[in-house]
Amino acid sequence: MAIIRENVFPTDRLDPSLPAGLILCGMGGPDAPEAVRPFLRNLFRDPMIFPAPKLVAPALGWLISTLRAPNVRKRYALIDPNCVSPQMETTRLQAVATARHLESFGIQADPGIAMRYWRPYPRETVHKLVARGARQFAVVPMYPQYSSATGGSTLDFVVQAIREALPEAPVHTVTGWGLLPSFLHALAAPTIARLSAWAAAGAPAQECALVYVAHSLPQSFIDEGDPYQAHTLATVAAVNRLVVAALEEAGHGAWSRELESVRQPVPAYQSRVGPIKWLGPEITARVTELAQAGCKRLHVQPVSFTCEHIETIIELDGELRELAEQLGVSEFSRGAALNMDDDWLKGMAAMLADQVFGAEVPHLA
C-alpha cells in the first residue's frame, strides 16, 4: 500500500474570466438493484480501500462483493425500492448550489459530479464539461477529512480523467476542508439544539451522552502516515468547542461541564469490513459501553458525511438506534448530514472563490 499524499495533487490558481468546470466527487452508490454487485466489486477492487496482497486481491474482492451483494441490496432497498442511493442526487444539487453561490463572487462555474465506484464516472463528467466549454477545473471531494483511501483515491481518478481529456488544463484540487467554519457550524447546530433541550428540561447530565462518529479506516493506513485520524480529531475538537461555548452562553455551562466530566465526547468509528484492525472505538461498542454505564439519552453526530446514505440511514438511524434502545437508551437522536445546508454551501463557495480563483471575499479578508 502506498499512501497518496495531499501535496501530490495540482493546486493551480484558476482564472475567474475563463470557463471553469466545478466537480464535486465522492464514493458513489448503486442506481439499480443490478448495480449493487458491480459497485461493491469496484469498491473492493481498489487497494486504497481494501488493502490485500496483489496476487489474491482480485479474487478476494470478487468473493467479498459476491457474498455481500444480497444483504447490501436489501439494505439499499430499505432506502429506495429501486436501490438508488440518495448520494448522487444530493451531491448533484450541492454542486449546482455551490456554483450558484460562486456567481455572487463573479465566478461562472459549470457544475458536475464524479463518483469513484459507480456512475457517473469521472471520464463521463469531464467529457460533458469539456463539451460545454470548460477549460479549467476545480475539484472538491465530498470527504471533509482527507485520507488517501477516500479523498486521495477519488481525486486521483478525477485528475487522471481531466489529464486525458485536456492535458494542459489548469486544475485546482481541494484535498480536505474539515475545518471550514460553515461546515463546523452546520455540524454543531443539531448537537447544540439537542443538548440545550436536555439541559433546559433538567435531564441529569450523568444520564446523557454525546458521541461524534466518523467513517472508519484500517489502522494500517494510520500507521503508514495517513492523516485521516488527525484530521477527524481536529474536526471533532473544533465542533465541540462551538457546542461548549453555545451551552455556556445559554446558561447551561455547569451542566455541560458535568456532562464532559462524566463522558468525554471522543469520536467513534463505523463501517468496518473484514478481519483486519480498524480505527476504534467502534460505534456499537461505544454505545454499548455508554448504555451499561447508565446512559439514557444519546445524541450521535456524524462528522464525515455530506449527505444521507446507507451509513447514516441504515447503520445509524436503524441498526444503531435499535441496539441503543435494546440496551435501555430511552431517547436516541442523530444529527443530520450536511445535505443542502445553505450556510455550509455558501461557505464552501467563499472558500473556493478565495483559494481557487483568487477572488476578493470580504469576510475572508
KALIN-V550790 format. One record per residue. N is the residue number from 0. PHI is phi in degrees with one decimal (999 if undefined). D_CENTER is the distance of its C-alpha to the mean C-alpha in whole Angstrom. Layout:
<<N & PHI & D_CENTER> <N & PHI & D_CENTER>>
This chain:
<<0 & 999 & 23> <1 & -117.1 & 22> <2 & -68.2 & 19> <3 & -90.7 & 18> <4 & -72.9 & 19> <5 & -61.6 & 17> <6 & -82.7 & 20> <7 & -87.2 & 21> <8 & -91.6 & 20> <9 & -67.5 & 22> <10 & -132.6 & 22> <11 & -61.2 & 25> <12 & -77.2 & 25> <13 & -89.6 & 26> <14 & -91.8 & 29> <15 & -63.2 & 28> <16 & -89.9 & 31> <17 & -101.8 & 30> <18 & -61.2 & 28> <19 & -123.7 & 25> <20 & -105.5 & 22> <21 & -108.1 & 18> <22 & -115.1 & 16> <23 & -93.3 & 12> <24 & -132.2 & 11> <25 & -161.8 & 9> <26 & -73.2 & 10> <27 & 91.0 & 12> <28 & -168.9 & 14> <29 & -66.9 & 17> <30 & -122.7 & 19> <31 & -169.2 & 23> <32 & -56.5 & 24> <33 & -74.3 & 25> <34 & -87.1 & 22> <35 & -62.9 & 20> <36 & -65.2 & 22> <37 & -64.4 & 22> <38 & -61.0 & 18> <39 & -65.0 & 18> <40 & -62.5 & 21> <41 & -63.3 & 19> <42 & -62.9 & 16> <43 & -82.1 & 19> <44 & -83.2 & 21> <45 & -81.0 & 18> <46 & -64.9 & 20> <47 & -75.6 & 17> <48 & -97.8 & 15> <49 & -126.6 & 18> <50 & -70.1 & 21> <51 & -146.6 & 24> <52 & -54.9 & 28> <53 & -56.1 & 28> <54 & -68.2 & 31> <55 & -108.8 & 30> <56 & -57.7 & 26> <57 & -60.0 & 27> <58 & -67.4 & 29> <59 & -67.4 & 27> <60 & -62.1 & 24> <61 & -63.0 & 26> <62 & -64.1 & 27> <63 & -64.0 & 24> <64 & -65.0 & 23> <65 & -68.0 & 26> <66 & -71.1 & 26> <67 & -84.4 & 23> <68 & -55.5 & 23> <69 & -59.5 & 25> <70 & -68.7 & 23> <71 & -64.6 & 20> <72 & -60.9 & 22> <73 & -63.1 & 23> <74 & -69.6 & 20> <75 & -65.0 & 18> <76 & -65.9 & 22> <77 & -69.6 & 21> <78 & -85.3 & 19> <79 & -148.3 & 21> <80 & -60.8 & 24> <81 & -95.8 & 24> <82 & 59.4 & 20> <83 & -90.4 & 18> <84 & -69.7 & 15> <85 & -71.7 & 14> <86 & -61.1 & 11> <87 & -64.8 & 13> <88 & -66.4 & 15> <89 & -63.0 & 13> <90 & -64.0 & 11> <91 & -61.0 & 15> <92 & -66.7 & 16> <93 & -62.8 & 13> <94 & -63.5 & 15> <95 & -62.3 & 18> <96 & -66.3 & 18> <97 & -63.3 & 17> <98 & -63.0 & 20> <99 & -64.7 & 22> <100 & -68.6 & 21> <101 & -62.9 & 22> <102 & -61.2 & 25> <103 & -68.0 & 26> <104 & -102.8 & 26> <105 & 75.9 & 28> <106 & -115.3 & 26> <107 & -100.1 & 26> <108 & -134.5 & 23> <109 & -84.6 & 23> <110 & -83.4 & 19> <111 & -154.7 & 18> <112 & -127.3 & 15> <113 & -141.1 & 15> <114 & -114.3 & 13> <115 & -82.0 & 14> <116 & -118.5 & 15> <117 & -161.3 & 17> <118 & -62.7 & 18> <119 & -78.1 & 18> <120 & -75.8 & 19> <121 & -57.1 & 19> <122 & -58.2 & 23> <123 & -61.2 & 23> <124 & -66.8 & 21> <125 & -61.6 & 22> <126 & -62.3 & 26> <127 & -64.9 & 26> <128 & -66.5 & 25> <129 & -64.2 & 27> <130 & -63.1 & 30> <131 & -92.0 & 29> <132 & 112.5 & 30> <133 & -63.1 & 27> <134 & -125.6 & 28> <135 & -153.3 & 25> <136 & -140.1 & 22> <137 & -108.9 & 18> <138 & -118.8 & 15> <139 & -127.5 & 12> <140 & -75.5 & 9> <141 & -88.8 & 6> <142 & -109.1 & 4> <143 & -59.8 & 6> <144 & -100.7 & 7> <145 & -72.5 & 10> <146 & -142.1 & 11> <147 & -64.3 & 14> <148 & -77.4 & 13> <149 & -114.4 & 9> <150 & -59.6 & 10> <151 & -63.6 & 13> <152 & -62.0 & 14> <153 & -69.7 & 13> <154 & -60.7 & 14> <155 & -59.1 & 17> <156 & -64.2 & 18> <157 & -70.4 & 17> <158 & -62.1 & 20> <159 & -59.1 & 22> <160 & -64.5 & 23> <161 & -66.5 & 23> <162 & -63.0 & 26> <163 & -69.0 & 28> <164 & -81.3 & 28> <165 & -139.2 & 29> <166 & -55.9 & 29> <167 & -99.3 & 30> <168 & -67.2 & 28> <169 & -62.4 & 26> <170 & -134.8 & 22> <171 & -121.4 & 20> <172 & -104.8 & 17> <173 & -101.6 & 14> <174 & -78.3 & 13> <175 & -163.1 & 10> <176 & -145.5 & 10> <177 & -69.3 & 9> <178 & -115.0 & 13> <179 & -60.7 & 13> <180 & -53.9 & 16> <181 & -67.3 & 15> <182 & -67.9 & 11> <183 & -61.3 & 13> <184 & -67.2 & 15> <185 & -65.5 & 13> <186 & -72.7 & 12> <187 & -71.5 & 15> <188 & -56.5 & 17> <189 & -66.5 & 17> <190 & -69.2 & 17> <191 & -60.4 & 20> <192 & -62.4 & 22> <193 & -68.2 & 22> <194 & -66.6 & 23> <195 & -62.4 & 26> <196 & -64.7 & 27> <197 & -64.2 & 28> <198 & -63.5 & 29> <199 & -65.3 & 31> <200 & -82.1 & 32> <201 & 80.9 & 34> <202 & -66.1 & 31> <203 & -59.3 & 32> <204 & -60.2 & 30> <205 & -71.3 & 30> <206 & -100.5 & 29> <207 & -114.5 & 26> <208 & -152.0 & 23> <209 & -121.0 & 19> <210 & -127.4 & 16> <211 & -87.4 & 13> <212 & -129.9 & 11> <213 & -133.5 & 8> <214 & -66.0 & 8> <215 & -81.0 & 11> <216 & -152.0 & 13> <217 & -55.3 & 17> <218 & -58.1 & 19> <219 & -61.2 & 20> <220 & -63.3 & 18> <221 & -63.9 & 18> <222 & -62.9 & 22> <223 & -86.8 & 22> <224 & 110.5 & 20> <225 & -64.6 & 16> <226 & -86.7 & 15> <227 & -56.3 & 12> <228 & -63.1 & 13> <229 & -63.1 & 15> <230 & -65.1 & 12> <231 & -66.2 & 11> <232 & -61.4 & 14> <233 & -66.0 & 15> <234 & -62.0 & 12> <235 & -60.2 & 13> <236 & -62.5 & 17> <237 & -68.0 & 16> <238 & -64.2 & 15> <239 & -65.1 & 18> <240 & -62.1 & 20> <241 & -65.0 & 20> <242 & -63.6 & 20> <243 & -61.9 & 23> <244 & -63.6 & 25> <245 & -67.2 & 24> <246 & -66.1 & 26> <247 & -62.3 & 29> <248 & -64.0 & 29> <249 & -83.2 & 30> <250 & 88.7 & 32> <251 & -110.1 & 30> <252 & -61.8 & 30> <253 & -63.5 & 32> <254 & -62.5 & 30> <255 & -63.2 & 27> <256 & -66.1 & 29> <257 & -66.3 & 30> <258 & -59.0 & 27> <259 & -70.3 & 26> <260 & -69.4 & 29> <261 & -83.8 & 29> <262 & -142.6 & 25> <263 & -64.5 & 23> <264 & -79.9 & 19> <265 & -75.4 & 18> <266 & -71.7 & 14> <267 & -114.1 & 14> <268 & -129.9 & 13> <269 & -130.0 & 12> <270 & 72.9 & 13> <271 & -71.7 & 15> <272 & -137.1 & 18> <273 & 85.1 & 21> <274 & -87.0 & 24> <275 & -78.6 & 22> <276 & -78.1 & 21> <277 & -118.6 & 18> <278 & -58.7 & 16> <279 & -137.3 & 17> <280 & -74.3 & 18> <281 & -73.6 & 17> <282 & -61.6 & 16> <283 & -68.2 & 19> <284 & -65.6 & 22> <285 & -65.3 & 21> <286 & -66.8 & 21> <287 & -60.0 & 24> <288 & -60.9 & 25> <289 & -65.1 & 25> <290 & -63.3 & 27> <291 & -67.1 & 30> <292 & -90.4 & 30> <293 & 104.7 & 31> <294 & -67.6 & 27> <295 & -114.7 & 28> <296 & -129.1 & 25> <297 & -129.1 & 22> <298 & -114.9 & 19> <299 & -112.7 & 15> <300 & -119.9 & 12> <301 & -67.6 & 9> <302 & -124.7 & 7> <303 & -124.8 & 3> <304 & -120.3 & 3> <305 & -103.1 & 5> <306 & -154.5 & 8> <307 & -70.6 & 10> <308 & -160.7 & 10> <309 & -59.1 & 12> <310 & -74.5 & 10> <311 & -90.1 & 11> <312 & -72.7 & 14> <313 & -90.5 & 16> <314 & -69.0 & 15> <315 & -90.8 & 14> <316 & -68.0 & 17> <317 & -96.4 & 19> <318 & -69.0 & 19> <319 & -69.2 & 18> <320 & -59.0 & 20> <321 & -60.6 & 23> <322 & -61.4 & 23> <323 & -59.8 & 23> <324 & -67.3 & 26> <325 & -62.9 & 28> <326 & -87.9 & 28> <327 & 105.8 & 30> <328 & -75.4 & 27> <329 & -90.6 & 28> <330 & -133.9 & 25> <331 & -120.1 & 22> <332 & -136.5 & 19> <333 & -136.3 & 15> <334 & -70.1 & 14> <335 & -66.7 & 12> <336 & -68.4 & 8> <337 & -66.4 & 9> <338 & 51.5 & 11> <339 & -106.6 & 14> <340 & -56.2 & 14> <341 & -71.0 & 17> <342 & -63.9 & 17> <343 & -60.9 & 13> <344 & -66.9 & 14> <345 & -62.8 & 18> <346 & -63.6 & 16> <347 & -62.9 & 14> <348 & -63.3 & 17> <349 & -63.4 & 20> <350 & -62.4 & 18> <351 & -66.0 & 18> <352 & -59.5 & 22> <353 & -74.7 & 22> <354 & -80.3 & 21> <355 & -93.8 & 21> <356 & -104.0 & 24> <357 & 68.3 & 26> <358 & -79.0 & 27> <359 & -80.0 & 28> <360 & -116.8 & 26> <361 & -52.6 & 28> <362 & -77.3 & 26> <363 & -100.3 & 24> <364 & -69.0 & 28>>
